[in-house]
Structures are given as C-alpha cells and as structure tokens.
Amino acid sequence: MARAWVVDLWQKIDPETGKKIRTERFGSGSRWRVDWYELQPDGTKRLRSRTFPIKAGAEEFATRTDHETRAGSYRPVEFGRKPFVRASESWLAGKKKIKPSTRHSYDRDLRTHILPRWGAVAIGSITRHDIETWVTQLQDGTAPVSFLGEHPREASGLSAASIDRLFAITSAVLSYAHKAGWLPTNPANGVELPTILRAHHIYLSYAEVELLADAAFAATTDETDRVLIHTLAYTGMRINEALALTVGDLRLETRRATVKATWSLNAAGERVTGTPKTGSTRVVPLQPFLVDELRALTTGRSPVAYVFQGPRGGPIHDHNWRSRTWRLAVLASGLDIPGLTPHKLRHTAASAAVAAGADVLVLQQMLGHRDAAETLNTYGHLWPDRLDEVTDAVGRARDAALAARPSFLIMTKS
C-alpha cells in the first residue's frame, strides 16, 4: 500500500454514478495535492499534505516521499523549509580552499542567475521537474535574472557551458543540504543538460603571429605590445599570467621565465594578484628571439617592476589592452577571425610545441595543466596518428631479435 498518494482537488468520483464530477474549487488554486502519513516521535502518525499546480510534480513528490518513508530516509517537512538562499550561504561559507576569484564568481552567478529563481524557495519543495523547467528557461532566455550594480539589459538565452556552470552550483548547494540532513536526496540528480560543444580552437601560423604582433606595434607604437603577443604565442601563458610577470621572474641567461602569479578578482570583485589557475608555480622556456626582446624591454628596471607596463608605467589591465590594442591589431592584420582572442595564442603555442616534437608531459608542464589528462583532452587531436609507426618499430625489433637467436629446430636436431 502506498504511503503517499495524489488527490485531484478539481474532480472527484460521484458515488452514485461512478463518474468524475467537478468539485466546488474547480479552476481555483492548485489542482493536485499529495497526502502522506508522517511518523511522530511518540509513535503516532500525522497526516501531512502539500499542493502542486502540475500533476507531474505531485506524482514525483509522492513517489519520492513513499520511497523515502519505506527506506527510512524520510525527513520531516520542517527540515526542508529552509530557503535556498540560506542553504547557499552555508555552502559558500564552507568553501575554505577556493581562490578569492572563484568565490567572487560563485557569488556573482548566485546573485545574477540562481537566487532570482531559487532564493526564497524552500529547499524541500524543489523537485527535479522544477529544475528541468529552469534549465529550459535558462536556455531560451525566460529564466529570472538580476543584473545588480549593472546597467539594465535584456536577458538572453545562455550557452550550454554557462547553463552547466549554473546548474553545477545549484546542485552543489542542494547536495550540501542533503549531506547536512535537511534533504533526503538531491533533486538535481539526473537532470539532463544541453550538450556542450567542443571549444573552437584557433591555431595561428608563425607568419600570422608576426602579422598580429606588427599590427599591435603599429597601432600603439609601443614595443610592449609586440613583445606581449610574442610571449603569449610562444610560451602558452594565459594573458593575466603574462601581465603579472615581474622582471625578477625572468631568467634570461638560461632562457626561462617563472610563472608564479596571475591577475584575478578577489571576493569583493577587486583586481589583485594571486596564484596561477592550478595554484602552483611553473617554469616556461623562452625562444632566443624572445629573450632578446624581453631584455631590451626590461633593462634598467627593478626586479619587482612589471615586465609589461601600460603607457603610464603601471600594470596593464587585460580588458583595457583588449580594446586599446588587441582589437585594433586583429582588424589591421586582416586576421578578423570569429573567436580570435588573446587566449587563442595559448592554443597556438601548444600547436607549435606539438609540431616541434613536444610530448604530453612537456606540454602539460609548459601550459600549467593540473594533469596530463587535461592536456590530452584539450590538445590530444594535435598529435599525429603514430600507430603504424609504433607497429612497424615493434615489428623491426622482433625481426632483429629473432634473427640473432639460434633456431629451435636446429638446436633440437643437434
């Protein structure tokens, strides 16, 4: 016997005719109600109820409640009355190891997209159907949104990657609530998300990199911009890693640069320097021509001075550089390729390294990936198909080994 059941509040069975007839509240309020018995501490049972506007939501809740009651994992409704915003605050406060920039990103996504929909909603009332509906709304641009502190702008559908990011935060908050004992399960489990298309990589040739670097210099007449583009394209640094380089990070005698900092945002959204993306320092090689350029750019500067400085001598803000220099260089060079950003020069560096013979571990170290799996997932397609090469080499080794040993037949006859 079911321990939770769905009641239609708009229709009932006429006991005389056995046919469905309308109730007095037909067309008014939520149509569906779930009833269930909740075991009290004194051993008695209490009838509980909850209404739903959609039958699918009521049926899902009834099935889940019935299953949890039978399995002994049921939690009283009061546990789930905590609003989502309170659960999200507890979840975020428990994040002790994340970088300030990550905390700022979480806070921004919660404030802009997640809390406008779920903030005041009791966590125990959220169903998988509710979350699936929200995902669809994010995709078509009808989900509630709040651009606090920004100029009002029209909301639009989000990319699959953005939806995946927002869903991951929402699911993490609900998972936290489940582990805290406030929810019997995470209602976000099993929700299907839009497919994320593989990132479009752009690989520039050596000649195209030079066109871009020359165009940057022509746009500003500042050698800093040419050297910055060369640095991004031949070391694989992220732009904010390059902009955080100090003169003391360069070891030009041994053609090395130490990447130990990056520009990012703190929890308050202020621009500060912090550790690189993976949290660890790495050393990258420098081409001889780049060593000469960097030496000319930094001669006479203090070891704590930034390598790449703005027109007034201070650090360069990447957003300003993109609009002041990068955009003009892209247009002037004729490389107005959709999706060409400074980060694509990192892909160019990876492509050049692989073509020159770099293996996975070398490229991982150069780019600062957390592990080789990330490198392979991102750039594995750049390595040529060497199956035949390996197979032929094994065959040649076998032939040589067999030719050098006595024949088994000759040994047995003797």
N, C-alpha and C positions, 0 to 999 in steps of 0.2 A: 504494500500500500504506500502510495506517495506521501511524503511528509510535507510537501509544499505543492500547492495547486493553484491554477489560474482561474479567475472568475471574471465573466463578462458582465460589466456593470450596465451595459446598454440593452442587453437582451437576456431573456430568461425563458425557461420552458413552462408553457401553460400546462398545469397538472391535469386539466380536463381533456385537452386536445392533443397534448404531447408535441405541439408545435412551438417554435420560437416566437415570442412576442416582445414588443418594446417595453422597457422599464420606464418609470417616471423620470429618470435622469438621462434618458436617451439624448444624445447630442450635447450633453453638458459635462464638462470636466474630463478627466482621463477615463478611458473606457475599460482598461484592464487592471485587475487587482490580483496580487499574489497573496495568498494566506498560508501561514505555516505555524506550527507549534514550536515554541522555544522553551527548552527545559530550564527551570529556575534552580537556584542554589538549594532550595528546600525540597527539591524533587518534584514539584508540581509543574504543570505545563501552562504556558501563557500563549494565547492566540495572538499572533502578530500579522500585520497587513502592510502592503505597500502598493501604490498605484503606478501605472505606466500608461503613457499615451499610445505606445506601439506594442502590438502583440508579441513581436519578436523579442523585444526587450524583456517583457514579462515572462515569456517562456524560458529565456536564457537564465534569468534570475531564479525562477522556480526550479529549474534543473540543477543549477549550481547549489542553491540552498538545500535541496533534497539530498544531493550527493554529499555535501559537507556535513549535514546532520547525520547521515548514515555512517560517514567516515570518522566522525568525531572531531572534525576540524572547524566546525561552525563557530562563528564569533557573534556575540550579541550585536544587534544593530547599533547600539550606542558606541561601540568601538569604531564604527565606520562613519560616525558623524563629524569627525574632524575634517575641516575644509582642506581642499587640496593645497591651498597656499601655505597653510601651517605645516603640512607634511613636506612641502618643497623647501621651506625654511630649515626644517630639521635635517633634511637630506643634504642641503648645501652646507650647513654648519658642520656636518660630519666629514666633509671633504678636507682632510688635513694635508694631503700630499700633492694637490693640484697646484699648478702655477697661477699666479695672480691674473695673467691674461686669460687663462681657461676659466677661472672664477668669473671674470668680467663677462666672458662670452656666455656662460651659463645664465648669469643674471640678466643679460640683455635678451636672450632667447625666451626666458621665462616671462620677463616683463612685456615683451613685444607680442609674442605669439601664443604662449602656453597659458599664462594666467588669465588673459582676457576670456578664454574659453572655460578653464577649469578652476580658476582661483577660488570662487565662492562655493563650488560644488563639493558636497560631502563625498569623501573618497569611497565610502561604502556603497554609494549609489551609482558609481561609474561602471558601465558594462562594456563588454567587448564591442557590442553593436554601436555604443556611443562613440568609442574611439575610432572605429571604422568609418563612421559618418564624418568625424572630424578630419580624418586623413583625406577623405574625398573633398571636403571643403577647403583644406589647405591646397589641394591640387587644383581646384577650379577657382580659387580666389574668393570664396564666400565665407571663410572662417573669420571670426572676430579677431581684430588686430588693434594694437595700441602703439602709436609712434610717439612715445613720451619724449619731450625735450627736442622734438624734430618738427620741421615744417610738415603740416598735414599733406599726405599724398595718397593717391588711390591705391588700394590694396590690389594685388595681382596674384595669380597662381604661382606657387613655389615650385622649384625644381625638385626632382626626386631626391637629390642629395640633401637639400635643405629639409625636406619632409623627414628623411631618415634621421637627421640630426635632432629635430624637434621631438620626434617620436621616441628616440633613444633617451632623451632627458625625461620625458613624461613617464616612460616605462620604468626608468631608474627610480623615480620618486615613488611610484606605486609598488615597486619591488621592495624599496626601503620600508614602506608602510606594512607590507606583508611580513617582512622579517621582524618588524617591531611588534607584531601581533595585532595590528589594527585591522588587517585584511586577511581573510582566509587564503586568498590566491591573488595573483596579479592579473587583472582583467585585460591587460595589454598583451598577454601571451597569445601567440598565434595570429595576431593581426597581420594581414598581408599588406606590404608596402609597394609603391611603384618601383619599377626596375631602375636602378642607377646605371646609366650608360657609362661605358669606359671613358675616362678622361681623354680628350683630344690632345695628343702631344704634337708639338711643332718642333722640328729639328732644322735649324739653320745651317747652311754650309759655311765654310771658312770665309768665302767671299762675301756672303750675306752678312756675316757678323761684322766684317770690315766696313761694309756699306753703312750699317747701322751705327757703328762707332764714329765713322767720319761725319755722318749726318748729325749726330749728337754734338760733336765738336763744332760743326758749322752753325748749329742753332744757338749755341751759347758762347762760343769762342773760349770755352773753359776746358782745359785738358783733363780736368777731373772727370768729366762726363764720358770721355772716350775711354779712360782707364777703368772706370766703373763698369762699363759694358764689357770690356775685355775680361775683367775679373769675374763677372757673373758667368760669362760664356766659356771660360777656360778652367774655372775651379769648381763650378757647381754650387757655390754658396747661394743661399737664399738672400734676397736683396737686403733684408734687415740685419742679416749676419754681416754682410759686407759693409753696410753703413755703420755698424758698431765696431768695426776693426779700429784698433789704435796702432800707432807707429810701433809701439813695443810688441805688438802681436806679430810683426813681420821679422822673419829671419832670412834676409835677402842673401846672405852669404851661402846658406845651404838650400836656398830656393824653397822655403816653406813659410806658411802662414798658419797661425793658431787661431781657430775659431772657438772662442770661449764665451761670447756674449751675443745677444741679439736685441733689437728694439722690439718692445711689446707694450701691452697696456696693463696697468695694474687694476686692482679691484674697483678703483674709482674711475677707470677709463682714462687715466693719465699715461702719457708716453714715458716709459722708463726702460732701462736696460736690464736684462735678465739672462738666465742661462739659455742656450740653444734649445731647439724644439725637443730633442730627446733628453735634455738635461745634462749632457756630457760634452766635454771638450774634445775637439778633433784637430788633426793637423792635415792641411791640404798642400799639394805640390803647386809650384808656380813655374810657368813657362819662362825660359830665359828672356824673351822679349818683354814679358810682363814684369819680371824683376827690374829690368831697366826702367820701365815706365813708372813703377812704384817708387824706385829710388829717386828718380827725378821729381816725383810729386811730393815726397816726404823729407827730402834733405833739409836739415836745419830745424826740423820740428821736434818738439818734446815727445818723449816716448808715450806720454798719456794723451797726446793730441790725436784726434780722429784722422784716419787716412783720407777719407772722403769728406770734404768740408763744403759748406754752402758758400754763396757769394760774400757773406759777411763773416765767414770764418767759423761758424758754429756747425753742429751736426746737421746732416741733411735729413729732412722728413720725407719718407718714401712717397707719400701722397703728393706732396708738392713737386717732387722730382718727376713723378709720372706725368703730371700735367705741364710742368715747365719745360721738361727736356724729352722724356720718352715719347710722348705723343707727337711732338714735332719731328723727332728723329725717324719715327716709323713712317710718317707721311712723306718726309723728304727723301727717304731711302727707297721709296717705292715698295716697301715691304708691308703694306697695309693689309696684313693677313688677319682675318677674323680670329680672335682669341689669342693674338700675339701679345703677351705680357712679359714683364721682366722675369717672371718665374719660368717662362718657357726657355730662357737661356740656360737654366739649370738642366733642362732636358737636352739641350744642345750639347752641354758639357758631357753629359752621360753618354750621348750617342758618339761623340768624338772619342771618348775614352774606350768604349767597347770596340769601335772600329780599329783603334790602335792596339788592341790586344788585351785590354784590362779584363780580369776575371771578376766574378761576382763579389768576392771578398774585398778586392781592391776598390771596386766601385762603391760598395757599402761603406767602407772607411772614408772615402772621398766625399760622399754625399751626406754622411752622418745618419744613415738609416739605423733603426733600432736593431734590426737583424737582417740576415741575408734573404729571408723570405719576403720582406718588404721590397728589397731591391729586385728580386726576381719577379714579383707580382707587377712591379711598375715598369721594369725595363727588360724582362726576360725575352720579349719578342725581338730585341736588337741583336741578340747573339745568333750567329748563323747556324743552320742545321748541320751539325758535325757528326751525325750518326754514321754516315758512310765512312767518314774519315777515321772515326774510332774503330769501327768494324774492320776496316782494311788494316789498321795498325795492329789490332789483335791477331788478324789472320797472318800477317807477316811475322809477328813474334812467334806464333805457333809453328809456322813452317820452319823458321830458323831453329827452334828448339828441337823439333823432330829430326831435322837433318843432322843435328850434332850428336844424336844418341845412337847406339847400336840397334840394329833391327832385332825385334823379339824372335823372329823366325830363324835368323842366323845364329842367335845365341842358343836356341833350343836344339838345332842340328849339331852344333859343336859339342 
